[in-house]
Amino acid sequence: MTSRTLAVVSAGLSQPSSTRLLADQLAVATRDELVGRGDTVELRPVELREHAHDIVNHLLTGFPSEPLRQALEQVTGADGLIAVTPIFNASYSGLFKSFFDLVDAEALTGRPVLLGATGGTARHSLALEHAVRPMFTYLRAVALPTAVFAAPEDWSGGTVESALRARIGRAARELAEQVHRRPASSGPVDPFTLTTDFEQLLRGGGDT
């Protein structure tokens, strides 16, 4: 039995948020799929609205607050990532983009990512392919084939309609399969970790 971690990033602005609701549905479905494969799973939700001011401050100063640093480490140290954004003007939200601008360009290399989005009309669904997916491709993450978009008509009194439930199930199976096949994550990489000890550095024996 292997212990797995899933970071669940949601960029909804309202409370309650359909973006957070979709992220939670994807997370629970993926967790159940992994448990069915014999893994134990820890879900690590990251709600970006709680870090909005810290994200802006980090962009301006180059230094994260402690809560934001922990959120970034939860994302970069997880075995798999679920990332859900609202769609505004046919693209991801500024909050969503700003957060991932703070992720080191190599930190998500090879990491499986399930993409999700919400919007006021189904016409926004194409933003997953022309905006969200290219961003994670640039970060060298493995964006899964099935991305999940939820429009208002996909929710009925807070419950999930059958078509959306089917898309969630398919995407969750894809993420679970990718995570299950990978070695367990050893956690986030510290970019300031020395590759040689201090005595070697004093002797001039550092890496070149």
ChimeraX commands (.cxc) that place a marker at each C-alpha (Angstrom):
marker #1 position 0.00,0.00,0.00 radius 0.5
marker #1 position 1.45,3.34,-1.11 radius 0.5
marker #1 position 0.63,6.72,0.41 radius 0.5
marker #1 position -0.30,9.34,-2.19 radius 0.5
marker #1 position -0.95,13.07,-2.03 radius 0.5
marker #1 position -3.21,15.06,-4.33 radius 0.5
marker #1 position -3.02,18.86,-4.43 radius 0.5
marker #1 position -6.38,20.40,-5.33 radius 0.5
marker #1 position -6.10,24.00,-6.53 radius 0.5
marker #1 position -9.30,25.99,-7.01 radius 0.5
marker #1 position -9.41,29.63,-8.08 radius 0.5
marker #1 position -13.04,30.49,-7.44 radius 0.5
marker #1 position -13.72,33.97,-6.12 radius 0.5
marker #1 position -17.18,33.62,-4.60 radius 0.5
marker #1 position -18.43,31.79,-1.53 radius 0.5
marker #1 position -19.85,29.26,-2.18 radius 0.5
marker #1 position -17.99,28.62,-5.41 radius 0.5
marker #1 position -18.93,26.30,-8.26 radius 0.5
marker #1 position -15.20,26.15,-9.05 radius 0.5
marker #1 position -14.45,24.79,-5.56 radius 0.5
marker #1 position -17.40,22.41,-5.87 radius 0.5
marker #1 position -16.04,20.99,-9.13 radius 0.5
marker #1 position -12.55,20.70,-7.63 radius 0.5
marker #1 position -13.94,18.79,-4.65 radius 0.5
marker #1 position -15.92,16.44,-6.90 radius 0.5
marker #1 position -12.82,15.68,-8.97 radius 0.5
marker #1 position -10.73,15.16,-5.83 radius 0.5
marker #1 position -13.15,12.74,-4.20 radius 0.5
marker #1 position -13.59,10.75,-7.41 radius 0.5
marker #1 position -9.82,10.47,-7.89 radius 0.5
marker #1 position -9.27,9.53,-4.26 radius 0.5
marker #1 position -11.86,6.75,-4.55 radius 0.5
marker #1 position -10.18,5.44,-7.71 radius 0.5
marker #1 position -6.77,5.37,-6.00 radius 0.5
marker #1 position -8.15,3.69,-2.89 radius 0.5
marker #1 position -9.65,1.07,-5.19 radius 0.5
marker #1 position -6.13,0.44,-6.49 radius 0.5
marker #1 position -4.83,-0.11,-2.97 radius 0.5
marker #1 position -3.32,3.33,-2.28 radius 0.5
marker #1 position -3.94,5.61,0.67 radius 0.5
marker #1 position -4.64,9.22,-0.29 radius 0.5
marker #1 position -4.23,12.61,1.37 radius 0.5
marker #1 position -6.11,15.46,-0.28 radius 0.5
marker #1 position -4.44,18.87,0.01 radius 0.5
marker #1 position -6.90,21.63,-0.96 radius 0.5
marker #1 position -5.45,25.00,-1.97 radius 0.5
marker #1 position -8.13,27.69,-2.30 radius 0.5
marker #1 position -6.44,30.61,-4.02 radius 0.5
marker #1 position -8.87,33.30,-2.84 radius 0.5
marker #1 position -7.39,32.79,0.63 radius 0.5
marker #1 position -3.92,33.67,-0.72 radius 0.5
marker #1 position -4.87,36.46,-3.16 radius 0.5
marker #1 position -3.13,39.32,-1.33 radius 0.5
marker #1 position -0.06,37.19,-0.61 radius 0.5
marker #1 position 0.19,36.23,-4.30 radius 0.5
marker #1 position 0.26,39.89,-5.33 radius 0.5
marker #1 position 2.80,40.72,-2.63 radius 0.5
marker #1 position 5.03,37.85,-3.76 radius 0.5
marker #1 position 4.89,39.07,-7.36 radius 0.5
marker #1 position 5.93,42.54,-6.19 radius 0.5
marker #1 position 8.60,41.60,-3.64 radius 0.5
marker #1 position 9.79,38.14,-4.68 radius 0.5
marker #1 position 9.16,36.73,-1.21 radius 0.5
marker #1 position 6.21,34.50,-0.24 radius 0.5
marker #1 position 4.38,34.69,3.04 radius 0.5
marker #1 position 4.53,31.52,5.13 radius 0.5
marker #1 position 0.97,30.39,4.21 radius 0.5
marker #1 position 1.68,30.97,0.51 radius 0.5
marker #1 position 5.01,29.15,0.73 radius 0.5
marker #1 position 3.20,26.16,2.25 radius 0.5
marker #1 position 0.58,26.25,-0.50 radius 0.5
marker #1 position 3.27,26.27,-3.19 radius 0.5
marker #1 position 5.03,23.34,-1.51 radius 0.5
marker #1 position 1.75,21.41,-1.31 radius 0.5
marker #1 position 1.38,21.80,-5.08 radius 0.5
marker #1 position 4.97,21.07,-6.08 radius 0.5
marker #1 position 5.35,18.19,-3.63 radius 0.5
marker #1 position 2.17,16.28,-4.48 radius 0.5
marker #1 position 1.96,13.06,-6.49 radius 0.5
marker #1 position -0.80,14.52,-8.63 radius 0.5
marker #1 position -2.51,17.85,-9.19 radius 0.5
marker #1 position -6.10,18.89,-9.81 radius 0.5
marker #1 position -6.31,22.48,-11.06 radius 0.5
marker #1 position -9.66,24.22,-11.57 radius 0.5
marker #1 position -10.22,27.81,-12.67 radius 0.5
marker #1 position -13.23,29.94,-13.51 radius 0.5
marker #1 position -13.20,31.18,-17.08 radius 0.5
marker #1 position -13.32,34.95,-17.59 radius 0.5
marker #1 position -13.23,36.50,-21.07 radius 0.5
marker #1 position -12.43,33.12,-22.66 radius 0.5
marker #1 position -9.37,32.42,-20.51 radius 0.5
marker #1 position -8.24,31.39,-17.02 radius 0.5
marker #1 position -8.65,33.84,-14.16 radius 0.5
marker #1 position -5.88,36.28,-13.28 radius 0.5
marker #1 position -5.64,34.77,-9.79 radius 0.5
marker #1 position -5.10,31.28,-11.23 radius 0.5
marker #1 position -2.42,32.47,-13.65 radius 0.5
marker #1 position -0.66,34.58,-11.03 radius 0.5
marker #1 position -0.38,31.63,-8.65 radius 0.5
marker #1 position 1.17,29.37,-11.26 radius 0.5
marker #1 position 3.50,32.20,-12.30 radius 0.5
marker #1 position 5.05,31.68,-8.85 radius 0.5
marker #1 position 5.68,27.95,-9.40 radius 0.5
marker #1 position 9.23,27.17,-10.44 radius 0.5
marker #1 position 9.40,26.33,-14.14 radius 0.5
marker #1 position 10.81,22.84,-13.43 radius 0.5
marker #1 position 8.76,22.00,-10.32 radius 0.5
marker #1 position 5.88,20.27,-12.14 radius 0.5
marker #1 position 7.92,18.40,-14.74 radius 0.5
marker #1 position 6.30,15.04,-15.42 radius 0.5
marker #1 position 3.56,15.62,-12.84 radius 0.5
marker #1 position 0.08,14.40,-13.88 radius 0.5
marker #1 position -2.48,17.21,-13.84 radius 0.5
marker #1 position -6.24,17.01,-14.18 radius 0.5
marker #1 position -7.60,20.25,-15.64 radius 0.5
marker #1 position -11.01,21.66,-14.80 radius 0.5
marker #1 position -12.92,24.88,-15.35 radius 0.5
marker #1 position -16.27,26.51,-14.73 radius 0.5
marker #1 position -18.04,29.25,-16.65 radius 0.5
marker #1 position -21.33,30.95,-17.24 radius 0.5
marker #1 position -21.84,29.28,-20.62 radius 0.5
marker #1 position -20.67,26.08,-22.29 radius 0.5
marker #1 position -19.03,28.23,-25.00 radius 0.5
marker #1 position -16.22,28.88,-22.52 radius 0.5
marker #1 position -15.25,25.20,-22.48 radius 0.5
marker #1 position -12.75,25.67,-25.33 radius 0.5
marker #1 position -10.63,27.82,-23.00 radius 0.5
marker #1 position -9.42,24.61,-21.37 radius 0.5
marker #1 position -7.71,23.65,-24.63 radius 0.5
marker #1 position -6.51,27.00,-25.98 radius 0.5
marker #1 position -5.45,28.60,-22.67 radius 0.5
marker #1 position -5.22,26.28,-19.66 radius 0.5
marker #1 position -3.64,23.23,-21.29 radius 0.5
marker #1 position -0.84,25.20,-23.02 radius 0.5
marker #1 position 0.16,26.75,-19.69 radius 0.5
marker #1 position 0.71,23.35,-18.09 radius 0.5
marker #1 position 2.45,22.11,-21.22 radius 0.5
marker #1 position 4.88,24.99,-20.81 radius 0.5
marker #1 position 5.44,23.89,-17.19 radius 0.5
marker #1 position 6.23,20.38,-18.54 radius 0.5
marker #1 position 3.41,18.81,-16.55 radius 0.5
marker #1 position 1.46,15.88,-17.99 radius 0.5
marker #1 position -1.98,17.36,-18.66 radius 0.5
marker #1 position -4.43,14.46,-18.89 radius 0.5
marker #1 position -6.49,13.94,-22.05 radius 0.5
marker #1 position -9.84,14.49,-20.34 radius 0.5
marker #1 position -10.42,18.01,-19.04 radius 0.5
marker #1 position -13.69,18.77,-17.23 radius 0.5
marker #1 position -15.79,21.88,-17.81 radius 0.5
marker #1 position -18.93,22.63,-15.82 radius 0.5
marker #1 position -21.54,25.17,-16.91 radius 0.5
marker #1 position -24.52,26.25,-14.78 radius 0.5
marker #1 position -26.78,23.67,-16.42 radius 0.5
marker #1 position -24.46,20.89,-15.17 radius 0.5
marker #1 position -25.58,21.57,-11.59 radius 0.5
marker #1 position -29.08,20.95,-10.34 radius 0.5
marker #1 position -29.77,22.26,-6.85 radius 0.5
marker #1 position -26.14,21.70,-5.89 radius 0.5
marker #1 position -26.04,18.15,-7.25 radius 0.5
marker #1 position -24.12,16.88,-10.26 radius 0.5
marker #1 position -25.97,16.09,-13.47 radius 0.5
marker #1 position -25.29,12.68,-15.03 radius 0.5
marker #1 position -23.28,13.98,-18.01 radius 0.5
marker #1 position -20.93,15.93,-15.75 radius 0.5
marker #1 position -20.68,12.98,-13.38 radius 0.5
marker #1 position -19.56,10.78,-16.28 radius 0.5
marker #1 position -16.87,13.29,-17.30 radius 0.5
marker #1 position -15.65,13.54,-13.71 radius 0.5
marker #1 position -15.45,9.76,-13.46 radius 0.5
marker #1 position -13.46,9.41,-16.69 radius 0.5
marker #1 position -11.02,12.16,-15.74 radius 0.5
marker #1 position -10.59,10.74,-12.23 radius 0.5
marker #1 position -9.72,7.32,-13.63 radius 0.5
marker #1 position -7.09,8.85,-15.91 radius 0.5
marker #1 position -5.46,10.77,-13.06 radius 0.5
marker #1 position -5.59,7.82,-10.68 radius 0.5
marker #1 position -3.94,5.57,-13.26 radius 0.5
marker #1 position -1.11,8.02,-13.84 radius 0.5
marker #1 position -0.52,8.64,-10.14 radius 0.5
marker #1 position -0.70,4.94,-9.27 radius 0.5
marker #1 position 1.98,4.09,-11.85 radius 0.5
marker #1 position 4.44,6.71,-10.62 radius 0.5
marker #1 position 6.90,6.37,-7.73 radius 0.5
marker #1 position 5.65,8.21,-4.65 radius 0.5
marker #1 position 6.72,11.84,-4.53 radius 0.5
marker #1 position 9.64,12.71,-2.27 radius 0.5
marker #1 position 8.24,16.19,-1.70 radius 0.5
marker #1 position 9.06,19.63,-3.11 radius 0.5
marker #1 position 12.59,20.34,-4.30 radius 0.5
marker #1 position 14.34,23.12,-2.40 radius 0.5
marker #1 position 15.96,25.36,-5.07 radius 0.5
marker #1 position 18.51,26.53,-2.48 radius 0.5
marker #1 position 19.74,23.04,-1.55 radius 0.5
marker #1 position 23.54,22.78,-1.87 radius 0.5
marker #1 position 24.85,20.03,-4.14 radius 0.5
marker #1 position 28.19,19.98,-2.28 radius 0.5
marker #1 position 29.06,20.32,1.39 radius 0.5
marker #1 position 30.43,23.52,2.90 radius 0.5
marker #1 position 34.03,22.29,3.13 radius 0.5
marker #1 position 34.07,21.47,-0.57 radius 0.5
marker #1 position 32.79,24.95,-1.36 radius 0.5
marker #1 position 35.61,26.52,0.70 radius 0.5
marker #1 position 38.18,24.41,-1.19 radius 0.5
marker #1 position 36.67,25.50,-4.49 radius 0.5
marker #1 position 35.36,22.01,-5.13 radius 0.5
marker #1 position 31.79,22.94,-5.93 radius 0.5
marker #1 position 29.94,21.75,-9.01 radius 0.5
marker #1 position 30.73,23.56,-12.24 radius 0.5
marker link #1:1,2 radius 0.2
marker link #1:2,3 radius 0.2
marker link #1:3,4 radius 0.2
marker link #1:4,5 radius 0.2
marker link #1:5,6 radius 0.2
marker link #1:6,7 radius 0.2
marker link #1:7,8 radius 0.2
marker link #1:8,9 radius 0.2
marker link #1:9,10 radius 0.2
marker link #1:10,11 radius 0.2
marker link #1:11,12 radius 0.2
marker link #1:12,13 radius 0.2
marker link #1:13,14 radius 0.2
marker link #1:14,15 radius 0.2
marker link #1:15,16 radius 0.2
marker link #1:16,17 radius 0.2
marker link #1:17,18 radius 0.2
marker link #1:18,19 radius 0.2
marker link #1:19,20 radius 0.2
marker link #1:20,21 radius 0.2
marker link #1:21,22 radius 0.2
marker link #1:22,23 radius 0.2
marker link #1:23,24 radius 0.2
marker link #1:24,25 radius 0.2
marker link #1:25,26 radius 0.2
marker link #1:26,27 radius 0.2
marker link #1:27,28 radius 0.2
marker link #1:28,29 radius 0.2
marker link #1:29,30 radius 0.2
marker link #1:30,31 radius 0.2
marker link #1:31,32 radius 0.2
marker link #1:32,33 radius 0.2
marker link #1:33,34 radius 0.2
marker link #1:34,35 radius 0.2
marker link #1:35,36 radius 0.2
marker link #1:36,37 radius 0.2
marker link #1:37,38 radius 0.2
marker link #1:38,39 radius 0.2
marker link #1:39,40 radius 0.2
marker link #1:40,41 radius 0.2
marker link #1:41,42 radius 0.2
marker link #1:42,43 radius 0.2
marker link #1:43,44 radius 0.2
marker link #1:44,45 radius 0.2
marker link #1:45,46 radius 0.2
marker link #1:46,47 radius 0.2
marker link #1:47,48 radius 0.2
marker link #1:48,49 radius 0.2
marker link #1:49,50 radius 0.2
marker link #1:50,51 radius 0.2
marker link #1:51,52 radius 0.2
marker link #1:52,53 radius 0.2
marker link #1:53,54 radius 0.2
marker link #1:54,55 radius 0.2
marker link #1:55,56 radius 0.2
marker link #1:56,57 radius 0.2
marker link #1:57,58 radius 0.2
marker link #1:58,59 radius 0.2
marker link #1:59,60 radius 0.2
marker link #1:60,61 radius 0.2
marker link #1:61,62 radius 0.2
marker link #1:62,63 radius 0.2
marker link #1:63,64 radius 0.2
marker link #1:64,65 radius 0.2
marker link #1:65,66 radius 0.2
marker link #1:66,67 radius 0.2
marker link #1:67,68 radius 0.2
marker link #1:68,69 radius 0.2
marker link #1:69,70 radius 0.2
marker link #1:70,71 radius 0.2
marker link #1:71,72 radius 0.2
marker link #1:72,73 radius 0.2
marker link #1:73,74 radius 0.2
marker link #1:74,75 radius 0.2
marker link #1:75,76 radius 0.2
marker link #1:76,77 radius 0.2
marker link #1:77,78 radius 0.2
marker link #1:78,79 radius 0.2
marker link #1:79,80 radius 0.2
marker link #1:80,81 radius 0.2
marker link #1:81,82 radius 0.2
marker link #1:82,83 radius 0.2
marker link #1:83,84 radius 0.2
marker link #1:84,85 radius 0.2
marker link #1:85,86 radius 0.2
marker link #1:86,87 radius 0.2
marker link #1:87,88 radius 0.2
marker link #1:88,89 radius 0.2
marker link #1:89,90 radius 0.2
marker link #1:90,91 radius 0.2
marker link #1:91,92 radius 0.2
marker link #1:92,93 radius 0.2
marker link #1:93,94 radius 0.2
marker link #1:94,95 radius 0.2
marker link #1:95,96 radius 0.2
marker link #1:96,97 radius 0.2
marker link #1:97,98 radius 0.2
marker link #1:98,99 radius 0.2
marker link #1:99,100 radius 0.2
marker link #1:100,101 radius 0.2
marker link #1:101,102 radius 0.2
marker link #1:102,103 radius 0.2
marker link #1:103,104 radius 0.2
marker link #1:104,105 radius 0.2
marker link #1:105,106 radius 0.2
marker link #1:106,107 radius 0.2
marker link #1:107,108 radius 0.2
marker link #1:108,109 radius 0.2
marker link #1:109,110 radius 0.2
marker link #1:110,111 radius 0.2
marker link #1:111,112 radius 0.2
marker link #1:112,113 radius 0.2
marker link #1:113,114 radius 0.2
marker link #1:114,115 radius 0.2
marker link #1:115,116 radius 0.2
marker link #1:116,117 radius 0.2
marker link #1:117,118 radius 0.2
marker link #1:118,119 radius 0.2
marker link #1:119,120 radius 0.2
marker link #1:120,121 radius 0.2
marker link #1:121,122 radius 0.2
marker link #1:122,123 radius 0.2
marker link #1:123,124 radius 0.2
marker link #1:124,125 radius 0.2
marker link #1:125,126 radius 0.2
marker link #1:126,127 radius 0.2
marker link #1:127,128 radius 0.2
marker link #1:128,129 radius 0.2
marker link #1:129,130 radius 0.2
marker link #1:130,131 radius 0.2
marker link #1:131,132 radius 0.2
marker link #1:132,133 radius 0.2
marker link #1:133,134 radius 0.2
marker link #1:134,135 radius 0.2
marker link #1:135,136 radius 0.2
marker link #1:136,137 radius 0.2
marker link #1:137,138 radius 0.2
marker link #1:138,139 radius 0.2
marker link #1:139,140 radius 0.2
marker link #1:140,141 radius 0.2
marker link #1:141,142 radius 0.2
marker link #1:142,143 radius 0.2
marker link #1:143,144 radius 0.2
marker link #1:144,145 radius 0.2
marker link #1:145,146 radius 0.2
marker link #1:146,147 radius 0.2
marker link #1:147,148 radius 0.2
marker link #1:148,149 radius 0.2
marker link #1:149,150 radius 0.2
marker link #1:150,151 radius 0.2
marker link #1:151,152 radius 0.2
marker link #1:152,153 radius 0.2
marker link #1:153,154 radius 0.2
marker link #1:154,155 radius 0.2
marker link #1:155,156 radius 0.2
marker link #1:156,157 radius 0.2
marker link #1:157,158 radius 0.2
marker link #1:158,159 radius 0.2
marker link #1:159,160 radius 0.2
marker link #1:160,161 radius 0.2
marker link #1:161,162 radius 0.2
marker link #1:162,163 radius 0.2
marker link #1:163,164 radius 0.2
marker link #1:164,165 radius 0.2
marker link #1:165,166 radius 0.2
marker link #1:166,167 radius 0.2
marker link #1:167,168 radius 0.2
marker link #1:168,169 radius 0.2
marker link #1:169,170 radius 0.2
marker link #1:170,171 radius 0.2
marker link #1:171,172 radius 0.2
marker link #1:172,173 radius 0.2
marker link #1:173,174 radius 0.2
marker link #1:174,175 radius 0.2
marker link #1:175,176 radius 0.2
marker link #1:176,177 radius 0.2
marker link #1:177,178 radius 0.2
marker link #1:178,179 radius 0.2
marker link #1:179,180 radius 0.2
marker link #1:180,181 radius 0.2
marker link #1:181,182 radius 0.2
marker link #1:182,183 radius 0.2
marker link #1:183,184 radius 0.2
marker link #1:184,185 radius 0.2
marker link #1:185,186 radius 0.2
marker link #1:186,187 radius 0.2
marker link #1:187,188 radius 0.2
marker link #1:188,189 radius 0.2
marker link #1:189,190 radius 0.2
marker link #1:190,191 radius 0.2
marker link #1:191,192 radius 0.2
marker link #1:192,193 radius 0.2
marker link #1:193,194 radius 0.2
marker link #1:194,195 radius 0.2
marker link #1:195,196 radius 0.2
marker link #1:196,197 radius 0.2
marker link #1:197,198 radius 0.2
marker link #1:198,199 radius 0.2
marker link #1:199,200 radius 0.2
marker link #1:200,201 radius 0.2
marker link #1:201,202 radius 0.2
marker link #1:202,203 radius 0.2
marker link #1:203,204 radius 0.2
marker link #1:204,205 radius 0.2
marker link #1:205,206 radius 0.2
marker link #1:206,207 radius 0.2
marker link #1:207,208 radius 0.2
view
